[in-house]
Amino acid sequence: MVVRPRDPQRQDAPADGTFGDGQMGWLGGLGNVRNVVRQEMISRQLGKHLPAPPARVLDVGAGQGTQSIRLARAGYQVLAVEPDPTMRGVFLAGLSAQPAGLQHRVTLRQGSVGSLGAVTGGEVYDVVLLLGVLMYLQASEPVIAELAAHVAPGGFLALAARTATSALWRPAARQDWQAVLEAFGEQELALAEGRDMQYVNEIGAPARADDLGALTNAAARHGLVLENWYGVRIAVDPGELDPAPPSDPLELAALLDAEERLGSTDPYRHLGQLAHLILRRYQTVPAGT
Ligand SMILES: C[S@@+](CC[C@H](N)C(=O)[O-])C[C@H]1O[C@@H](n2cnc3c(N)ncnc32)[C@H](O)[C@@H]1O
């Protein structure tokens, strides 16, 4: 990850509706350890909050469809929304390899944050997913407002976002001291300018880091209460950049279990490369919130 102090002339601030230069890097790394851990952690963490199937899931920025397909396999009805034709192509290729019964539970549509109503018709869902997308969009609160409007009473929004904490920690964990200092510089500048921290991520895409507290407060303003949050990818990140997962099944299982424990335990979860927030629309607001 490269963190660059902000230059007013720079062209690499996140621009809504794009995955930018990151797409090929993302698709090329799907089988590597970082994505294997990420997808498995997201699945396990979601599993602690999901209602029993069949419930209705809206997966926004579904990408290659990993979570949509897993949820359909478990019996959920999924509407997946993805703006990028290449990503939709990868999604459809993966979906077509699945049994017909699963395929019938997934609908994939072209669509974007900012105009979701055109795809959903304003319907509400038991579960709304926005996983690994927010950092590519210019600002969080309008996105949260739009997604919150699609969460049914009693349902939840699952949001996987980059946090400023992890954007500062990653170069330190890799002992890239210059990058650590640049990251702190960018964080201070962002604070002084009243904006979010920006950086270029490892797949070459300009991105934005959120403050966890600010995200939670924004969600609360739109009727969503933080039920729990998890770190995703805590210990696999700093080593060799992105190797294949361990070939020994026992070692892979231990790695996944260790990441799961770290991601749900303070202080380690703060260091996760993604923060995965479960934001619930309570039918009645719980006491003490
Ligand atoms: C890193 S991928 C994540 C894919 C998937 N959600 C996952 O977690 O595996 C980011 C995805 O966000 C999509 N995206 C970018 N801008 C978007 C927007 N404005 N609305 C919806 N999706 C968007 C990209 O096309 C890409 O498929």
The ligand as an ORCA input file, in Angstrom:
! r2SCAN-3c Opt
* xyz 0 1
  C     -12.801     -5.412     -4.350
  S     -14.196     -5.799     -5.322
  C     -15.207     -6.600     -4.085
  C     -16.134     -7.620     -4.676
  C     -16.990     -8.373     -3.662
  N     -17.912     -7.475     -2.975
  C     -16.144     -9.098     -2.657
  O     -16.071     -8.673     -1.497
  O     -15.554    -10.120     -3.018
  C     -14.995     -4.201     -5.483
  C     -16.236     -4.225     -6.375
  O     -16.935     -2.978     -6.227
  C     -17.485     -2.661     -7.485
  N     -17.839     -1.229     -7.536
  C     -17.052     -0.164     -7.775
  N     -17.769      0.965     -7.768
  C     -19.045      0.618     -7.490
  C     -20.264      1.333     -7.349
  N     -20.324      2.667     -7.473
  N     -21.398      0.655     -7.087
  C     -21.373     -0.696     -6.920
  N     -20.234     -1.427     -7.056
  C     -19.092     -0.793     -7.335
  C     -16.361     -3.036     -8.448
  O     -16.797     -3.120     -9.792
  C     -15.911     -4.353     -7.859
  O     -16.599     -5.438     -8.407
*
